[in-house]
Amino acid sequence: MPPTLASLVHHSTLKLTVRAGEGRLDAPVRWAHVSELADPVPYMEGGELLLITATTLDTDDPEAMRRYVRRLAKAGVVGLGFAVGVNYDDIPPTLVAAAEEEGLPLLEVPRRTPFLAISKAVSAAIAADQYRSVTAGFEAQRELTRAALTGDGAGDLLARLAAHVNGWAALYDASGAVVAAAPEWAARRAARLTPDVERLRERAAPASAVVGGSEDRVELHSLGTGRRPHGALAVGTAAPLGTAERYALHSAIALLTLTTERSRSLQAAEQRLGAAVLRMLLAGEPDHARAVAGDLYNGLLDAPYRLLIAEGAAAALQELSEALESGASRAGEMVLVVPEGERIVVLARDGGAAVAACTAHAEQLETRRTTAVSAAPATGGEDDDLVIGQSAPAGTIVAASAYKQAEQALSVARRRGRILVEHEELAAGSVVPLLADDAVRAFADGMLRPLHEHDATGRGDLVASLRAWLAHHGQWDAAAADLGVHRHTLRYRMRRVEEILGRSLDDPDVRMELWLALKAGSMS
């Protein structure tokens, strides 16, 4: 620790005596400075022990001494050393009284102790403290390096770092989720800082921030060397870090950044391998895909999986990839993410964490979009570009079919303006909801427009008659009774429909198209 006034008083060769301010001797001394100026405050930085002989001071004026001492204390001077036997045989009572009143430590310096000896003692103590800090920092660096290389990875490293800073430490992944924390209780504290970590991610690495509260003081540091951080480190302590603790923190940041960058390189290699595995699956070669995947993806290929295709801006795809990989990593499951230009193809375990993360991410974006539209309808962003299609559960033998299902779901998501559509939505239930598509409505409007124009002249109700006739499967009596007209009137109207449309109602395809057009028109 740095020298204090108490350590100087107890220094065996200095022979200093405390004349005032005994309660503040634990104040650290940043430097010892000699000044005979009547007002040395402009040259003070705070933390100094000021050494004087009172050559220029008006010690006969008590008020002048009070003003002098008060200005020194306000400037951050931690103590005043007065040399006796030079200009005064004893410290003037007015100065002692002013120091006592202000609570500023006042030390009597005997004539045989030169100011230079005090300056040397302070300098030596500061140098020794810095040496201890640097030595402790290097030892921490070696210990953290050993933990990173031989321990259980981030967990062991965080435990060593927490011990060195006498606090806690936590590691976040690229999505802002807590990956590991030490001690274990710190995970709950770290999770509450996720919004601060997310704000830090918006800044280019390296970036840092200090957040404080009633519990502790927390430093956040981004990890990574690229434009977007690949993670973050949080360190919580009761007080600001000292020199040795700062060395340990910087060592941990460097090691975790190196580990993160190495992981990204390995991830890129895994992506290339994953792309080859996916191509083999889509080509109907599951056995070759298993052989190439080895132990890396075999657990994924053995279980039913979902195939997802996502399209959008690069930033939106990156955010989705991070959400999927973070969810899978926390659950200890594999996920295969393959970039394909402006889209990504994902193979994820059915019912697993990655699929759940995809659904949660889509719901979050839908909510964000709805909020943005209601607040400012003219605004939009990269999230609006993201669309995801998800296949039904599949196995390795039917990978090509799953890919086609995902593409179909993607196409529907794009047309409906939705972020995520699952293939089950297309395969289950009624076909009628699909008629809400704008293209289908346009077709229906064009097909039925001549009939609507005819009815607008008041010469009959061809649209309602056509709907009733089709609803009753062409049964004249039932349809006529439903309309409240004679069956001959209905026959006449159906002939007019054929004449106006130039289509025969005997053709089942025509009847089907007209019925779908009527249904689509009723949904607008």
Secondary structure, DSSP 8 states (H G I E B T S, - for coil): ---BHHHHHT-TTT--EEEE-GGGTT-B-SEEEE---S--GGG--SSEEEEE--SS--TT-HHHHHHHHHHHHHTT--EEEEETTSS-SS--HHHHHHHHHHT--EEEE-TTS-HHHHHHHHHHHHHHHHHHHHHHHHHHHHHHHHHHHHSSTHHHHHHHHHHHHTSEEEEE-TTS-EEEEESTTHHHHHHTTHHHHHHHHTS-SS-EEEEE-SS-EEEEEEE-SSSS-SEEEEEEESS---HHHHHHHHHHHHHHHHHHHHHHHHHHHHHHHHHHHHHHHHTT-HHHHHHHHTTTTHHHHHS-EEEEEEES-HHHHHHHHHHHHHHHHHHT--EEEEEETTEEEEEEETTSHHHHHHHHHHHHHHHHHHHHHHH-TT---GGGG-EEEE--SB-GGGHHHHHHHHHHHHHHHHHHT-SEEEHHHHHSS-SGGGGGSHHHHHHHHHHHHHHHHHHHTTS--HHHHHHHHHHTTT-HHHHHHHHTS-HHHHHHHHHHHHHHHT--TTSHHHHHHHHHHHHHHHT-
